[in-house]
Amino acid sequence: MLTMTEWRQMSACRDSEPSLFFPVGTTGTALDHISAAKAICMQCSVQEDCLQYALESNQEAGVWGGYAEDERRRLRKRWLAERRRRAV
């Protein structure tokens, strides 16, 4: 796994408009921004590192690793449950 500095420098979104990844709301234009952000994520070589960072640091806002806020919340619940199972 790359360090945060390394994967951020390699990210496909590094020169993108931040509002694509942090839209306000979940309807109308925000849905267009979320779709555009996810399309950038799907082409990114460090998508997994980004998602891992978001899960570990509990990033609640924005699109990270190709997942919108609501999708990532569900994914994080499963991720935390799996971590707990492994710790036992």
N, C-alpha and C positions, 0 to 999 in steps of 0.2 A: 504494500500500500504506500502511496505517495504521501509526502507531508502536505499540509494544507497550502502552504506557499507554492509547492510544486504543482499540485493539481489545479490550483486557481490560475496559475500562469499558462497552463495548457488548455484551459477550458474554452469551449466554443463560444461561450456567452461573454467572454471577458470584454469585448468591444461592443456588445449589444446594448440597446436602450434598457436601463433598469426597470422602467415601468412595464415592460413586457413580462418580467419575472415577478413583479410585485404590483399586480393590478389592484385597483380598488373595487371591491365587490365580486360577485359571482354571476352576473348577468350582463347581457348586452356586449359592450366593447370589452369588458373584462374577460369574457369567454374567448373573444378573438385573441386577446393578448396571451391568455393561458395556452391556447392552441399553438400560437406562434412560438412561445417559449418552449413548449414540449417538442416542437419540431426541431428546434436548435439542440435541445438535449439529446434527441435521438441520434444526432450526427456527432455527438461529442465523445471523444476518446476517454474522458475521465468521468463519465456519467456515474459509474459505480462509486468512485471516491467521493463525489459530490453528495450522492444519496447517503452514503455511510456517514459523512460529516453531519448532514442534516438530521439523521436519526440519532446520532450520538449526542449532538448539542441541542436537540429538541427545537429545531427551527420551526416555528409555528406559522410564519408568514411566507408567502411566495411559492414559486416553483423551484424545486431542488431535485436534481437527479431525474428529471422527467416526471415528477409527481407533483400535483397540485396539493394545496393545503389539506383538503378533506381526504384525499387519497393517502397522503403521507401520514395523517393521524391514524387511519386504520392500519396501515403498514407498520407504524411504530408500535402499536399495541401488540401486534403479532411478534415483532422483533424483540420487544421487551419480554414477552412471555417465553420466547425461545431462549433468551439469555438467562432467565430465571431457571428454566429447565436444565440448562447446561451447568449452572452453578451448583445444582443439587447433587 
